[in-house]
Amino acid sequence: MAIMADVKIGTRVKEERVKRFWTQDKLAQEADLSSRQVVRIEANEVKPRFSTILKIAEALGVDPNELVERN
């Protein structure tokens, strides 16, 4: 039985967003997400679906693996 690990990307998403001088609203627009969803992802309040991680990575122009926080 496969166990899914908690995927936290909030810190990395925020770092990449800030590097581009983007607001949360700008990232939401580029990734076709709601602004509230971006806020919650950056605060690690939600576990984003893989499809959401892909949207964010594409919007930021990074590999999805770069967004996953390593413990």
N, C-alpha and C positions, 0 to 999 in steps of 0.2 A: 504494500500500500504506500503510495507516494504521499509525502507530507509537504505542504507548501509552507515555505518560510515567510515570515513577515517581511515584506519589501518596503523599505523606507527610502524615499528619494528626495524628501523635502529640502534638506540642506544643500544637496548637490543641485537641485533645480534652481533654488534661490541663487546660489553662487553663479551658475551659468547665466541666469536672467540678469543679475546685477552687472556681470561682465559686459553685457550688451547694452547697459543703461536702459533696460526695458522695465516698464511697470508690470504689475501683475495683470492689469487689464490688457496690455499689449501681448503678453504671453498667452493669455486666454484667447484673444482674437486669433493669433497666429496658429494656435493649436486646436482651434475650434472647440473650446471648452468654456464653461462659465467662469466668471471671475471668482465666484465663491468656491468653485472646485479647485482652482489654483491656490487660493488662500488656504484651504483645508489640506491640500497636498503638501504645500510648503511647511505647514505646521505639523505634519505627520499625524493628522487627525483621521486620515482615511488610508486604506490600503488600495492604491490605484490598480485598476485592471491592466493587464498587459497591453491592451489596445490603447489605453490612455498614456502609458509610458512611451509607447511608440509615437503617438501624436506629439507629445512634449519633446521627445528626442529629435524628431524630424523638424519641429518648429525651431529648436535651438541649434540644429545642425550638428548634433553629436550622436555618437553611438549610444544606444540604450544602456549598454553595460556601464558607461561612464556616469550614469545617473544613480545607479544602485550604490547605497552606502554600505561600506564594508565594516564589519565589527572587528 
